[in-house]
């Protein structure tokens, strides 16, 4: 069975469905720490929120809906933004664990 799965993956044609879209594909929040310091998304990525934005992210502790994660190429300590799709609120963040290969 594993050999069949391996062969299927090996011979699978590369197409756009396997490549994440840019800007990033919307993800969902799995958890926000009670102090708003960290945000964990459903893909396992973990972000540290900018201290000035933690009041905003603290309000997301009970929100598990979609968010948009964007990477800004400027050299900044907090190069990501996390946008809450329900409220439109945005926080700056840095990735502690990040699962996406589209960063260039």
SVG drawing of the C-alpha trace seen along z (x, -y; Angstrom):
<svg xmlns="http://www.w3.org/2000/svg" viewBox="-17 -50 33 52">
<polyline fill="none" stroke="black" stroke-width="0.4" points="0.0,0.0 2.8,-2.4 4.6,-1.7 1.4,-2.5 1.0,-5.8 4.7,-6.7 4.4,-5.9 1.2,-8.0 3.0,-11.0 6.1,-10.5 4.2,-10.5 1.7,-13.1 1.9,-16.0 2.9,-19.3 0.1,-21.8 -1.0,-25.1 -3.4,-23.2 -0.3,-22.0 1.3,-25.4 0.1,-27.9 -1.4,-31.1 0.1,-34.5 -0.9,-36.4 -1.2,-33.5 -4.2,-31.2 -6.6,-32.0 -6.0,-29.9 -7.9,-29.6 -6.9,-30.4 -6.5,-27.3 -5.6,-29.2 -4.6,-32.6 -2.8,-32.9 -4.9,-34.6 -2.4,-37.5 -2.6,-37.9 1.1,-37.2 1.0,-34.2 -1.3,-33.1 -1.4,-29.4 -3.0,-28.6 -4.6,-25.4 -1.5,-24.5 0.7,-24.4 2.3,-27.9 3.0,-29.8 3.4,-33.6 4.6,-36.1 2.4,-39.2 4.0,-42.7 3.6,-44.1 1.6,-47.1 -0.9,-44.8 -1.5,-42.3 -4.6,-44.1 -6.2,-43.4 -5.1,-39.7 -6.3,-39.2 -9.8,-39.8 -9.4,-36.8 -9.1,-34.2 -12.6,-32.8 -12.3,-33.3 -11.4,-30.2 -12.4,-31.6 -10.3,-32.4 -7.4,-34.7 -5.0,-35.9 -1.3,-35.8 0.9,-38.0 4.7,-38.3 6.2,-41.7 9.7,-41.5 11.0,-44.5 13.6,-43.8 11.5,-44.1 11.4,-42.2 7.7,-41.6 7.4,-41.0 4.0,-39.2 0.5,-40.6 -2.4,-38.5 -5.8,-39.8 -9.0,-38.6 -11.4,-38.0 -14.5,-38.5 -13.5,-41.9 -10.9,-43.2 -8.5,-43.7 -4.8,-43.4 -1.8,-42.6 1.9,-42.5 3.7,-39.3 6.9,-37.3 7.0,-33.7 8.2,-31.3 7.2,-28.2 6.1,-28.8 4.8,-26.2 4.9,-27.7 7.5,-27.6 6.4,-30.7 8.8,-33.1 11.5,-34.2"/>
</svg>
